[in-house]
Amino acid sequence: MKILVVCQYYYPEPFRIHEVCEELAARGHEVTVLTGTPNYPMGVVPDEYKGKDHRDEVVGSVHIIRTKEYPRKPGKIGLARNYVSFVWHASVKALTMKKDYDVIFVYQLSPVLMAIPAYVAKWFSKTKKIALYCLDLWPASLSSMGIAGTSMFYGIMRKVSIKIYSGAGMIGYTSKSFEKYFTNELGIGNKRFIHIPQFADELFSGIATGNEQCRKSGEEHIDYVFAGNVGMMQSVQTIIKAAALCTDKRIRWHIVGDGFALDECKKLCHDMKLDDKVTFYGRRPVEEMPQFYIMADAMIVTLADDELISYTLPGKIQSYMAAGKPVIAAANGEAANVIEESGCGVCVGAEDAKALALAADQMAAANDFARMGGNSRKYYDLHFTKKNHIDLIEKLLKEC
């Protein structure tokens, strides 16, 4: 197939879309990607991507076309400028691109508006097939930005979202809860849906699992590690508050990642005098991440107490499971369901720092890390492998 992929984000930004595209190309498909200028998550464009460098290139047998984009900035206005700039420039670019694609594939993160250039390409090309893979639900994602569901803007975006989702021939989604939102909340009940769980970076699959992870007696510390974006939706503040409430003096908390909420979390940690218990490492290259996983007795997931977020399954859970690591979490909805179903760890309610602290103490005392880590890897092998993911993506593209 000749596939046009539309996504605002692409390598070196930390999303798995580039792995999907390179694997599709390796399977014999002709893949072209229409994307923006890399600047996620901090709004900083790498030096090598400034100006017109890397605007049109082939990497991993994938043809990448990058358009102008206003870098992300904190706040609603900064994000809005970023979103709109990609939609505008990518739509203009879609008018001048070749028109002989068999299918147009929207890899839809936030915002849902990033799908608009795909429809522009559709209107001016021979193909009428659009497949959409939804990783972020809209307009529900607006609630995490503080935009009320009763506002006029939310209402407008609801209509736009319905139009975009309805225009796709087939919709894939990352979390089982998404289909309920499409049908019950948006009234899109006549579409074909397919559940396509995400997969983990292959770097994590080689990390020792099972009995090899069993804590050795006499070790001084028990290490819990959070890895990922440090934003408001991740509620990393819950980790800091839990650290202050833990009674087991062996426990150490490690935060690996960057984001708009990082400074706030550091200040909270300092104010609560937790510098000896909580360590911040900032954002690290993915090649360095296995060392943090190896260090961890358990990996941490925290999410905000928000209805939308309860629908989602954070991609970090797949990475944790691929590494065969136990999971300690404060989350609702889909994340809690997967942790319970797999038996890979312990999950308490979102933003419940007191319960998270108690769970951390109990997990440390039980020293059951090896069994939970084994369950974690078994569940990953059954549900979250890369091969299974790409097989389902191919099915989505062929059947839409």
KEMI-600648 format. One record per atom (N, C-alpha, C): x, y, z; residue in one letter. Coordinates in steps of 0.05 Angstrom, whole numbers, plus 5000, padded with zeros to 4 digits. Atoms other than C-alpha are relative to their C-alpha. Layout:
BEGIN
XYZA;...
***
This chain:
BEGIN
501749765000M;500050005000M;501750255000M;498849744998K;501950724990K;498550155022K;501349904976I;500551045057I;501050295006I;499449734990L;500351785076L;499350015030L;500549984972V;501151865151V;500150295009V;500249724990V;498952515184V;500149995030V;499749984971C;501352665254C;501750255006C;498549764994Q;503753315285Q;502749935012Q;497650074986Y;509152935323Y;501549774986Y;498450225011Y;514852505297Y;502850015011Y;497350014990Y;521952305314Y;501550264994Y;499150114975P;525852575352P;498150045024P;502049974979E;519552725392E;499349725011E;500250274987P;518152155442P;497349864996P;502450155006F;512351815407F;500749764982F;499350255014R;512151115377R;499250004970R;500949995027I;509351345310I;502349944980I;497850055019H;516351325278H;500649704998H;499550295001E;517150595298E;497849864983E;502250115016V;510250435268V;500650044971V;499649945028C;512050775203C;502449854989C;497750155010E;518850455197E;499449704998E;500750285001E;515949765211E;498149954976E;501850035024L;510449875158L;501750014975L;498249995023A;515950075109A;501649744997A;498550265001A;519849445127A;498349784990A;501950215010R;513649035111R;499350044971R;500349975029G;513849305040G;498150234992G;501849785007H;509049905044H;501750254994H;498849745006E;510850585015E;498850215019E;501149834979V;510251065073V;501150284998V;499349724999T;510251825072T;498750125024T;500949874975V;509552235136V;499950304996V;500449714999L;506752935139L;500050085030L;499849944971T;508953225206T;501050295004T;499149734994G;511253865241G;502950015008G;497349964991T;517754145266T;500349905029T;499950114973P;519953755328P;500650215022P;499649824977N;519254145394N;498749915025N;501450114976Y;515353695442Y;502149875018Y;502249884986P;515053715502P;500450295009P;499349754987M;518554365522M;500050244981M;500149785019G;517654785459G;502750094990G;497349935009V;525054765441V;500649834975V;499350145025V;526954595369V;502949935000V;497150075001P;533454195365P;501450154978P;498449835019D;538954585329D;499949884972D;499850125027E;539254085272E;497450024984E;502649985014Y;531854195256Y;499250294996Y;500749725004K;532054955255K;500450074971K;499849925028G;531255315189G;498649794983G;501250195019K;529854865130K;501449735000K;498750264999D;534354285151D;498049785007D;501750244995H;530953605151H;497150044993H;502849965007R;524653885120R;498949784981R;500850225019D;524453335067D;502349804999D;497950204998E;528352705080E;498949725001E;500850284998V;528151945080V;501749885023V;498850134977V;529651585146V;498649745004V;501250264996G;528650845156G;498049924979G;501650055023S;525650795086S;497350155001S;502449844997V;520251295108V;500650284989V;499849735011H;519351945068H;498750195020H;501049814980I;518652505120I;499950284989I;500449725008I;515853185102I;499250165025I;500549844976R;516153695158R;499250294992R;500949735005T;512354355158T;500850195022T;499549804978K;513254995197K;498049955023K;501750034976E;510454995267E;500950195021E;499349824978Y;510155505323Y;500549835025Y;499450174977P;513655175383P;498150035023P;501750014977R;509654975444R;501050205021R;499449824977K;509255485501K;498049945022K;501950054978P;506155425570P;497450174997P;502549865000G;498855625577G;498349944976G;502050065021K;492655575533K;500750144974K;499449855024I;494756115484I;502549884986I;497650115011G;501655815474G;499449734986G;500750255012L;498755125461L;498350044975L;501849955023A;493355405415A;501650094975A;498349915022R;498555755372R;501549774987R;498650235009N;502455115367N;498249824983N;501950175014Y;496354705347Y;499250114973Y;501049875025V;493655195296V;502150034979V;497949965019S;500355325264S;500549744984S;499650255015F;501254585247F;497749954981F;502350055017V;494154515220V;500150174975V;499949825023W;495055125175W;502249914980W;497850055018H;501954965147H;499949724988H;500250285011A;500754215140A;497749984979A;502250005019S;494154345104S;500950124973S;499049885025V;497554805054V;501949814986V;498150195012K;503054295044K;498549764987K;501550235011A;497853745033A;499050064972A;501049935026L;495454134972L;502049954978L;497950025020T;502154074937T;501449724999T;498850264999M;503853354954M;498849824978M;501150185020K;502952764907K;497349885009K;502850064994K;495852484903K;499349704997K;500650285008D;496551734891D;500149815024D;500050184977Y;495951454962Y;497649815000Y;502250204998D;491850834975D;498350055025D;501449954975V;490051045046V;501450225015V;498849794983I;491151635092I;499549925029I;500050104972F;492851455164F;500550235019F;499649804979V;491751945221V;500749875026V;499150104973Y;495751785283Y;499450235019Y;501249774986Q;491552225328Q;500750025030Q;499549924973L;494552505391L;498650275004L;501249744997S;492653185418S;501550214984S;502949975000P;489753595387P;498849844977P;501450145021V;484553245344V;500250164974V;499849835024L;485453835296L;502249914982L;497850095017M;491853505271M;499049824977M;501150175022A;487253065228A;499150174976A;501049845022I;484953655186I;501749994975I;498450035024P;490853635138P;499549734985P;500650255013A;489052905125A;497550024983A;502449965015Y;482153115102Y;500550184976Y;499349845023V;485153655058V;501349834979V;498750185019A;489553125026A;498049814987A;502150185011K;483452675018K;498450144978K;501749865019W;479453204982W;501450044973W;498549945024F;485053314931F;501649764990F;498650245010S;487352604920S;498049794991S;501850215011K;484551974889K;498849835022K;501050184979T;483751604955T;497850145016T;502149904982K;477451694998K;500149855026K;499850174977K;479951235052K;501750145022K;498549904977I;481951515120I;499649815023I;500050164976A;483851075178A;501150175023A;499249834978L;484551405246L;500649835025L;499250144975Y;488251145307Y;500050205022Y;500449804979C;485951525369C;501649935025C;498650034975L;490751595427L;499150205021L;501149804981D;487552215459D;497250074992D;502849955006L;480052315464L;499450304999L;501049725002W;477052975441W;497050004996W;499049764986P;473753415462P;500649965029P;499650044971A;474553085530A;502750095010A;497449914992S;481953265530S;500150295009S;500149714993L;480053995537L;499650035030L;500649974972S;477753875608S;502650005016S;497550004987S;484953725628S;501550264997S;498849735004M;486754425603M;498450215015M;501649814985G;481554735649G;497850134985G;502249895016I;476354865595I;497549855007I;502550114990A;469354745621A;498449874977A;501650145020G;464854255585G;497550164992G;502349845006T;459354785586T;500750254984T;499149765014S;463555315550S;499349984970S;500649995029M;462155535479M;502249874984M;497750115014F;469155345457F;499949695001F;500250294997Y;468154635484Y;497949904981Y;502250095018G;461654585446G;500850004971G;499149995028I;464954805381I;501949764995I;498150225004M;470654305390M;498649735001M;501550255000R;465553765405R;498949944972R;501150035027K;462353875337K;502349944980K;497750055017V;469153895303V;501049715004V;499150274994S;471253255338S;498249784988S;501950195012I;464952885317I;500349994970I;499649995030K;466053115245K;502449854992K;497550145006I;473152865245I;499849705004I;500250294995Y;471752195277Y;498049874981Y;502050115018S;465552085234S;501049974972S;499050015027G;469552205171G;501949774995G;498150225003A;474251625184A;498549754992A;501350255008G;472550965151G;500149795022G;499750194978M;475050585212M;501750145021M;498649874978I;477550795281I;501349795018I;498650164981G;482850455322G;500350165026G;499749864975Y;483750625395Y;501849845019Y;498050124983T;488850485450T;498849875025T;501250094975S;484150365509S;497249904994S;502750125004K;477949925512K;497850205007K;502149814991S;474250495546S;499350214979S;500549795020F;474850945485F;497549964984F;502450065017E;469350595445E;497550095014E;502349914985K;464450745501K;499650304998K;500249705003Y;466151485496Y;499050074973Y;500949945027F;465351485421F;497049964996F;502850075004T;458551155423T;498150155019T;501849894981N;455551425487N;500150315002N;499749714997E;458452135490E;499950154974E;499949865025L;459452305417L;497949904980L;502150105018G;453951885385G;501149884975G;498850125024I;458751555335I;499749705004I;500550284995G;455650875337G;500049824975G;500250165025N;455750665264N;502749954987N;497350045010K;463250615257K;501149725007K;498650244993R;467750015256R;502350075018R;497949944981F;472350025316F;501849765003F;498150214994I;478549625332I;501850085022I;498249954977H;482449585397H;502949944992H;497250045007I;489949685383I;501750105023I;498449914978P;493949695447P;502850094991P;497449905006Q;500550065446Q;502149785008Q;497850184994F;507349715452F;502250165012F;497749864987A;513849875488A;502450004982A;497549995014D;520550075462D;501549735005D;498650254998E;524649445448E;502350005019E;497849984981L;530149705493L;499249875027L;500850094974F;525949495553F;499549705001F;500650295000S;524548785531S;502349835009S;497750164993G;531548555546G;500750025030G;499449974971I;531348765620I;499249745014I;500550264986A;531748165667A;497350005014A;502750034989T;525047905692T;500049785021T;500550234983G;522147425742G;501849995024G;498450044976N;526647135796N;502650165000N;497649855002E;532647525770E;499750285013E;500549744989Q;529248155798Q;499649995030Q;500650024972C;528347885868C;501950165017C;498449834983R;530848375919R;501849835018R;498150144984K;537148135953K;499850105029K;500149924972S;537048126029S;502350175007S;497849834991G;541048666062G;500350254983G;499849765015E;540149186007E;498950235016E;500649774982E;539749876038E;497450134992E;502349845008H;534350205996H;498049834983H;502050105018I;527850025960I;499450234981I;500249795019D;527350425896D;497549984983D;502349975017Y;520950655863Y;500650224979Y;499249825021V;521850995795V;497650084983V;501949895020F;517251445754F;501650094976F;498749935025A;519151525681A;498050114980A;501849895020G;515751995632G;499650295003G;500549714999N;512852685621N;499050085027N;500849894974V;512053105683V;498150244995V;502049805006G;505653485667G;497849995021G;502250004981M;499253645703M;498449755000M;501650245002M;495753025677M;501449765014M;498650224987Q;501152585707Q;500050015030Q;500349974972S;500052855777S;502449895016S;497650084986V;507252745799V;500150115028V;500249894973Q;505653175859Q;499049795020Q;501050224982T;501952565887T;502449835010T;497750154991I;508652205889I;501550145022I;498549854980I;511952765928I;498549995027I;501650004975K;506252785979K;500149725012K;499950274989A;506452025986A;502749955013A;497350034989A;513952055998A;500250115029A;500049884973A;512652506058A;498549835020A;501750154982L;507652016087L;501049715005L;499050284997C;511551356079C;501449975027C;498750064975T;513951036143T;502549824997T;497750175004D;518950546113D;502350174991D;497749835004K;525550906116K;501849914976K;498450105022R;528550466061R;499250114973R;501149935026I;524150746006I;501250264989I;499149775015R;527051225955R;498450034974R;501749945023W;523151565899W;501750144979W;498349895022H;526251725831H;498250104978H;501649885021I;523152195780I;501850054976I;498449985024V;525952125710V;498250114978V;501749885021G;522952605659G;500050305003G;500249715001D;521453325642D;497250084993D;502749905007G;515253755632G;499450265014G;500749744989F;511654385650F;499650005030F;500450014971A;510254145721A;502449935016A;497650094986L;517353955738L;500950195021L;499149804981D;519254605772D;498250005025D;501950004978E;512954585814E;500549765018E;499450254984C;514553865836C;502650035016C;497549964986K;521654055854K;499650185024K;500549814979K;519254635895K;498549875023K;501550144980L;514154205931L;501849815016L;498150184987C;519553695946C;501850155019C;498349854983H;524154225974H;498550115024H;501649894978D;518654556015D;499349795021D;500750224981M;516953876046M;502449865011M;497450104989K;524353746061K;500449704993K;499850275008L;524553106020L;502349944981L;497750035019D;531053205982D;501649755004D;498550254995D;533952586015D;498549764992D;501750235008K;528152145993K;499250014971K;500949975027V;526352415924V;502350124983V;497949915018T;531252495866T;498850064973T;500949925027F;529852865801F;502449974981F;497950045019Y;533952665740Y;499650164974Y;500549865024G;530753085686G;499549814977G;500550175023R;529552835616R;502649864991R;497650155009R;534452295593R;499449874973R;500450145025P;535651985525P;498949725004P;501250264997V;531751345514V;502049785004V;497950214997E;538250955510E;500949975029E;499250014972E;539551125583E;497849895018E;502250074983M;532750915608M;500249725012M;499850274987P;534150165618P;501450005027P;498650004974Q;538950335674Q;498250085023Q;501849924979F;533450665713F;497949785005F;501850234996Y;528750075701Y;501449785016Y;498550214986I;534149595725I;500350075029I;499849914972M;535050015788M;497449965015M;502649994987A;527650005803A;499149735012A;501550234989D;524249515850D;497250004989D;502749985012A;517649775822A;499950274986A;500449755016M;515550305771M;497450135008M;502249844990I;510650865787I;498350104977I;501949875017V;504351085750V;498250185018V;502049834987T;500551695775T;498650164978T;501649855018L;494852035739L;498250195015L;501849824987A;490352625754A;497249875003A;502750094995D;483352495781D;498150144981D;501549875022D;479852655716D;498649784984D;501650215014E;474352275678E;501349924974E;498750065026L;477952335611L;502449825004L;497550144996I;484552085638I;499449715009I;500750274991S;480951485669S;499549824976S;500450165025Y;479351265597Y;502649894989Y;497650065014T;486651235578T;501849805014T;498050184989L;492150725588L;502750124992L;497449875006P;498851095593P;502049814987P;498150175014G;504050825545G;502349905018G;497950094983K;509050775602K;499449735013K;500750264988I;505150185630I;501149774983I;498950215017Q;507049775569Q;503049985003Q;497150004997S;514349975578S;500749865026S;499550134974Y;514149775652Y;499649704998Y;500650295002M;510949105634M;502149864982M;497950135018A;515948965577A;502549945016A;497650044984A;521449045628A;499649805023A;500650194979G;517948555675G;500150135027G;499949864974K;517249075730K;497350025013K;502449954986P;512049115784P;499150294997P;501149735003V;507549735781V;498650085026V;501549884978I;505350175839I;498850254989I;501449795014A;500050665817A;497950145017A;502349854990A;495151205837A;498550104975A;501449945025A;490251205779A;497349875001A;502750115002N;483051065760N;499749874973N;500950095027G;479550715702G;501749794988G;498750215016E;483350335648E;502749915012E;497550074988A;490150365682A;499649815024A;500650174976A;487250075747A;499049734991A;501050265010N;483649535707N;502249824991N;497850165011V;489949305672V;501849905023V;498350084978I;494049295736I;498749775016I;501450214985E;488748885772E;499849744984E;500350245016E;487548415714E;502649844997E;497450125005S;494948275704S;501249895026S;498750074975G;496748215778G;502850095002G;497349905002C;502848635764C;500850195022C;499349814979G;502449085824G;497650095016G;502149894983V;498149535867V;499150274989V;501049755009C;493650105847C;498050115020C;501949864982V;490050615891V;498750224983V;501449795014G;485551195872G;501850234991G;498549775011A;488151775830A;500250225021A;499449784982E;491352335871E;499649945030E;500350084972D;490551945936D;502849945011D;497250024990A;497452075966A;500249825025A;500050164975K;495651756033K;499949704993K;500250285008A;493551106000A;502449904985A;497650085015L;499651105954L;502349955020L;497950044980A;504251186014A;499649735015A;500550254986L;500850606050L;500649764982L;499450215019A;501350175987A;503049964996A;497150015003A;508750345980A;501249865024A;499050134976D;510050136052D;499449704999D;500850285001Q;506149486043Q;501549844979Q;498550135021M;509549315978M;502949955008M;497350034990A;516349426009A;500249785021A;500050204979A;514648996069A;499549724989A;500750265011A;511748426027A;502349884984A;497850095016N;517948385982N;499149794979N;501150185020D;513748055928D;500550094972D;499449875025F;517048415871F;500449804977F;499450205022A;519347795832A;497449894989A;502550115011R;512347495827R;498450204984R;501549805014M;509048145807M;501450084974M;498549945024G;514648285757G;499649784979G;500550225019G;513547595726G;497250034988G;502749965010N;506047735720N;500050234979N;499949775018S;507648405687S;501049924972S;499050085026R;511848095632R;498249804986R;501950195013K;506947525619K;497750154987K;502349855011Y;501348025609Y;500950164975Y;499049865023Y;505648435562Y;500249824975Y;499750195022D;507247825519D;497349924988D;502750075010L;499847665513L;498650234986L;501749785009H;497248365497H;501550234986H;498749745007F;502548895482F;502549984983F;497550025016T;507848645434T;499850184975T;499949825023K;510149065376K;498849864975K;501150145023K;508448525325K;497050005000K;502949994998N;501348485349N;498950274993N;500949725006H;500749245346H;500150064970H;499749945029I;503349295274I;498049834984I;502050165014D;498948715252D;497250135001D;502649874998L;492849085278L;499950264985L;499949765015I;495049735247I;499649944970I;500350085028E;495649385180E;497149934994E;502850075004K;488649105189K;498350254999K;501449745001L;486049805204L;500250134973L;499549875025L;489150075141L;498849864976L;501150155022K;486849515096K;497049994999K;502950044999E;479749475120E;498350265002E;501549764997C;477950205127C;498550084975C;
***
